[in-house]
Amino acid sequence: MIKRKSLLAGALGAALFAAPAFVVSLVATGASIAQEAMKLPVDAEPLIAATARGDVPFRIEIADEPGERSMGLMFRKDLADDQGMLFVFEQTQPVGFWMKNTPLPLDLVFIGPDGKVLDVLPGTPFSEAVIAPDQPARFVLELKAGTAARSGIADGVRLRHRAITAAAGNPG
């Protein structure tokens, strides 16, 4: 009987020791998972910027769900010059972004419900300052810093994509 209690006590002691280590392991693993960049599928249709220099295509990921919009390009370490992320909101509304956990400098292109650029603002890596245009927006396109200027994207330029066209029927 004493031997059985001793084995039980030993097993219980091992379990109590192992359980916290397991929990710490899960927490540590969860923390590293949370710091992975979200990569959405690149949409089959390019977004087209109709600039004075001509049409400029961009391969885009579409963030149209709240979780996707809140994560955005956080933790992303690279982005091609012709690639971006289009944030689609349910309605035209005041929007603000920050660059927390975002190591890439970005151009934030704020877009109205008609697809016209309202403003292009810079995003500084890791900044927690709010980046917001003076007027409500329906979409935001994030591009690598400097891409908007090099491509001719400025206030008033029209951007075309099926996600923008679909929302035009529901300007919000």
N, C-alpha and C positions, 0 to 999 in steps of 0.2 A: 504494500500500500504506500509506503514511504517512497519507494522507487517511482511509482506511478505519479505521485504528487510532484516529485522532483522533475520528472519529464514534462508534466503539464506546466509547472512553473517556468521551466526552461523555454518551452515553446511559447508561452505567453510573453515572457521577457523578450524573446527574439522578435515576436510579432510587434510588440510595443516599440522596439528599437527600429525595426524595418519600416513600420508605417509612417513615421515622420519623414524618414529618408525618401520614401516613395512620394509623399505629398510634396516635399521640397523639389523632388525631381519633376513632378507634374507641373508645379508652379514655374520652375525654371524653363521647362520645355514650352509652356504656354507663353511665357514672356518672349521667347525667341520666335515663336510662331506669330505673335502679335506684331513683331517688327519686320515681317516679311512684306515685300511690296505686293500690292494687288495688281494682277495683270489680267485684264479683261480681253476677250477675243477682239481682234481687229475687225471692224465692220467690213463687209464685202464691198460696200459702196464708199468711195472716197468723199470727203467733204471738199467742196470747191470754194475757194476764195476768188470772187470775180473782181480782181484789182485792175488798176489803170495799166498795169504791165501785162495783163492777160489773166487767164484762169490758172490758179495755183492749187494743185490737189494735195490733200493731206490724208494719210492713213490714220483713222481714229478709233479709239476705244470709246464706247458710249456708257457713261455712268448715269443711269436713269432710275436707280433705286436708292433710297435713303442711305443704306449702308455703303453703297458704292460711291455716292457723292461725298460722304463724310471721310472716306479713306482716300479717294482721289489718287494722286501721284506720290503720296507719302512713302518714304523709304526707297523710292525709285532712284537708282544711281545713274541711269542713262536713258536717253530718249533721242531717237533719230530726228534729224532736222525736218523730215517730212511727216512726222508722227505727232499726235496729240491726243488729248482726252476731252470729249464733249460732255459737259454736264447738262442734263435735261431736267428742268424743273416742271412741276405740274401746272404752274401758272406764272405769269409775269409778276415778279415780286422783288422787294429789296433783297439783295444778296451780298454776302460778305465772305471772304475766304481768308485763311491764314496759311502760313508756310511751315507750321510746326511739323517736325519729323520729315521735312522735305529737303533733301540735300541738293537738289537741282535748282538753279535760278530759272524762273519761268516768266513768260508773258501770259497775263490773264486777259483774255479777250472777252469782254462782256457784250452780249448780243441781245437785241430786242426780239419780240415775237415775230417780226417780219423778216428776220435773218440779217438785219443791218447791224453793223458794229456800232456800239454805243461808246465804248471806251477801251483802251488798251493800257493796262497798268502792270508795273513790274512786281515780281514776287522775289523777295530776298530769302535765300535758304535759311531755314530754321526760325524765321521771324514769327512772332506771335501777334504782330500788329495786324489789325483788320484791313483787308484790301477790298474796297467797295467803290463802285461807280456812284455818280451823283443821282442816277435814276434807276428805277427797277429794271431787271433783266429777266429774260426767259431761259437763256442759255449762257454757258461760259465755256470757252475753249482754252485749255491750257496747252501752251507750246513751250519749247525750249527758249530761253531768253535770247532775244535778238531776232528770232525767226519772224515775228510779225513785221518788224521794220524791213528786214531783208526781202520779205515776200510782198511788201506793199499793202499790208493789212493795217488800216487806220479807220478812224471814225467815218461812218457812212458806207464803207465797203460792204457789199452783200455776200453772205456765206450761204451756200446751197448744200443741202443734204436732206434725205427723206425724213429724218427725225425733226428737222426744222420745218419742212413742208407740212408734215402731219400736224404739228403744233399750230401752224398758221390758221388752220380751221378752228382752233380752240385757243385764241390768244390769251385767255385768262385774265 
